[in-house]
Amino acid sequence: MIRTISMLVLLAVAPAIAQEGGISGDLERAASTSDAEKIEYAESAAVELQSAVEEVATLLEEARRTSTDVERLECITRQLQGLRVLLGSVEDGAGQLAGELQSSSAQADHTFRRVVVARGKGRELLALAQQCTDDGTVTDGSTQVDWTSELLEGSEDLDGFELDPLDLGFDPPAASPYQ
């Protein structure tokens, strides 16, 4: 009984969690918007991406002044280039959207979806640019632990283990019927 109730709660909550955010949430909300709201959304997306381009350009200039690390500069530059491409796409889409809404709703829906996806991808690229580190990698927010023990010196960790009786002392030749 408890299992059945928990499954029903899980099935009811999962769609609500999935709809809360992200590009898919924006696309679902976009399907029920009016023409004026679509134009307003496209214009606000262009403004948001323009500010993201300016912020990443500022990050790049700061990295050029303070860091001599080429990998970090390349990491930020890649994100900036992607943002500029997305900004151009959103600006073109915002300009085309008004005319397409009057003539072809299918083409207007396609252009609007392109704007929504570009805005979401722009937010992602902005976050990646902010996370560029000095070694040129993007941090993902996870923690990596590298551990060693001073208690185990040399081969002490193998003391007490017998040799494997199936170990022949040599590796087989590298032969495969697929070579």
N, C-alpha and C positions, 0 to 999 in steps of 0.2 A: 504494500500500500504506500509506504513512504517512498519507495523507489519510483512508483508511478507518479506520485505528486511532484517529486523532484524533477522528473523528466518533463512533466507538463510546464512547470515553472521555467525550466531551462529553455524549452521550446518557445515560450512566450517572451522571455527576456532577450534571447539571442537576436531576433530581428530588430528589437528596439536599440540594442547596443550597436548593431551594424549600421543603423541609420543615423547615428549621432554625428558623424563627421566624415571628413575625407572627400575625395572627388566623387565617389558614388553617391554620397549624401547630397552633394551639390547638384549632381545630374538629376537625381530624383526630384529635388525641389524645383529644378529648372523646368521640368516637364509641365509644371502647373503654373508657370509665371505668365504674366501678360507681356505684350509686345513692349510696352513702355518700361517694364521692369527688366526685360532682357537688355534693352539699350542702356539702361542705367547700370546694370551689372557689368556690361562690357566696358563702359567708361570707367567704372570704379576699379575693374581689373587692370586696365591700362595704367591708371594712377598708382595702384599698388605695385605693379611691376616696375614702373618708372622709379618709385622710391626704393625698391629692392636693388635695382641697378645702381642707383646712386650710393646706397649703403655698401654694396660689395666693391664698388670703385673706391670708396673711402678706405675700406679694409685693405684693398690692394696697395693703395698709396702708403698707408701706414706700414704695411709689411715691407714695402720697398725701402722705406726710411729706416725702419728698426731692425730688419732681419736681412741677413745675407744668404739665407737658406733658399736655394733655387726651387726645391721641391714644394715648399709652402707657397711660393709665388705662383708656380705652375698650377697648384691645386686651386687657388683663388681665381686665377685667370680662367681656368676651365669653367668654373661656375659662372663667372661674369660673362663669358662668351655665350653660354647657354641661356642666361637670363636675357641677354640682348636679343637673341633670336626669338625667344618667347615674347618679349616685349613687341618686337616687330609684328609677330603673328597676331597678337591681341589687338594692336593698333589697327592693323589691316582688317581684322574681323569686326572691330567696333565700327569702322568706317563702312564696311559692306553690309552690316546687319540692318541698318535702317532701310536701305533699298531692297534688300532681300525679303524683309518682312512684308513689304507691299506686293511683291511679285510672286515669290515662291516660298511657301512655308517650309517645305522639305529642305531647301537649301539654307534657309534661315536657321532651322533647327540644327543642321550640320555645323554651320558657322558658330552658333551659340555654344554647342558642345565643344567645339575646338577652343573657344575662349575659356570655358569652364575648366577644361583639362589643362590648358596652358597656365591658368592662374594657380591651380593646384601644384603643378610641376614647378612653377616659379617659387612658390613657398618652400618646396623641398630643396631647390637649388640654393635659396637664401640660407636655409638652415645648414646645408652642407658647407657653404662658404664660411659661415661663422664657426664651423667646427674644424676647419683646416688647421693642422698642427705643423710644427716646425719640420717634421720629417716627411711632409707631403701626403700623409694619410689623413683620412677623415675619421675622427673619433665617433664611435657609435653609442657612447654612453655606458658601455660595459666596462667592467674591471677585469684586468688580466693579472693573475697571481703567478709568479714564478718562484718556486720554492726549491730550496736545497737544504740539506741537513749537514750540519757540522759534525754530527755524531757519527756519520758514516764516512769513514776515511778509506779511500782506495777500494779494496774488495771486501771490506767488512760486511757489506750488505749481502754477500753471497755465501758467507760462512754458514755452515750448517746445512747446506743444500748439496745433495749428491748429484753427480753427473747424470744427465738424462740417458737411460739405457738405449733409447732409440736414436741418439745422436751418433752419426757415423764418423764425425770428425771432418767432413768436407761437404761442400754444397754440390748439388747435382748440376750437370752442365745446363746452360741456358739454351734449351732446345724446345721447340714448339712446332706442331704441325702447321701453324699459321705463319711461320717466318719464311 
